[in-house]
């Protein structure tokens, strides 16, 4: 059955028994070592912001809170876009392309949180983001860290199991380490200014088995400590601030 707008969630069909919940990423936290707060620390004030693949708007709401920014979201899933509107954020339903980019104009900041891993043509996508920026504009980006300890352990055991949420989300098409992400951005005309990692203390791996039996008041600080000590192994997402080269 054809759908009016192609949702990236359709990429999970065949890998999971049931369709993924389109609203599964609507409850982001404001904890300091998670993606919303890290992006907020990188976000300037009083600027025009384009959030590409804004989901339900939960991340952009945190990242732009009390910043006085003019925010426009782009989201291909109508259900998620409806929630963005309910948050008071302007949103366009669809995928960013050349026509939409020219219609929306230029922005001081382009933000795209956990979207790049869903895109097959990474270079084309990043070229669109760059074309949306004013000269010297800023790119704020986050992607899952495929070198997280849980993925390493799974591969060592001979498995590569998809899930409905997290690093192994079945809708992901691309996989990134810190090094490969830096190389891609450099090749697409961006200079990385800052890169930080999220703790991801609500990752599914921490909610089940022996780890799930550890009280949250103990587990969460331990996960944050591990991320500070070994960010490339314990970090769940890479969060990047980059500037476009002219």
C-alpha positions, 0 to 999 in steps of 0.5 A: 500500500502506497503512503503519501509520505515515505517514512524512514521507519519503513526501512525496518520492515523485514528485520522486526516482527512488528512495525516500529512505533513512529513516536518512540523517540518523543521523550528526550531528557534534559540530563547534561550528558544527553543529546538535547542538552549537549546540542543546547550547549553548542547552539547560539542564540538569536539565530535562524535554525533549520532542524532536518529530520526533527522527529517529534521536536523533542530534541530541538525543543531542548536545544533551542529553549530560551535561545530566542531562535527562529526554528523551522523543522523538516520531518517526513512522518506526518504523525511526528510532524503533528507533534512538532506543531503542537510544540509551537514549532514550524514544520514542513512535512517531507524530505529536504530536497533542492526545491524545499531548500531554495524555498526555505532560504538560508539559515545560521544553523542547520541541526540534524539529530540522529538522521544521517544514519537513516540516509543512504546517500550521505554526501548528497544529504550533507551537500543539501545541509551545507547549501542551507547554511549562510556563509560560515554557518554552523552544522550541529549533528548527532549520530549513534556510535557503532563502536559502543561496547554493547555493539562490540560485545555483540559482534564478538559473540557472532551476532548483529541483532536489530532492535526497535530503538537505540544504536541497533535501530532497524531503520539505520542504513549507515554506521559511524565511528568518531573517525569515519564521521570526521572523515565524512564531514571533512570530505563534504566541506565541514570543519569539525570544531567540537565532538562530544559523546552522550551517555545514553543511560536509557539505552535498552542494554542497560534495562535488561539482564544483569545490568537491568537489576542494578538500581538506576541511582547506581547505574546511571552515574556509573554509565556517565562516569564510563562515558567521561573516562572512555567516550569512544567505547561508552558513548552512545552518540557522537554530537558534533559542531562543525562549520562549513568551509566556503 
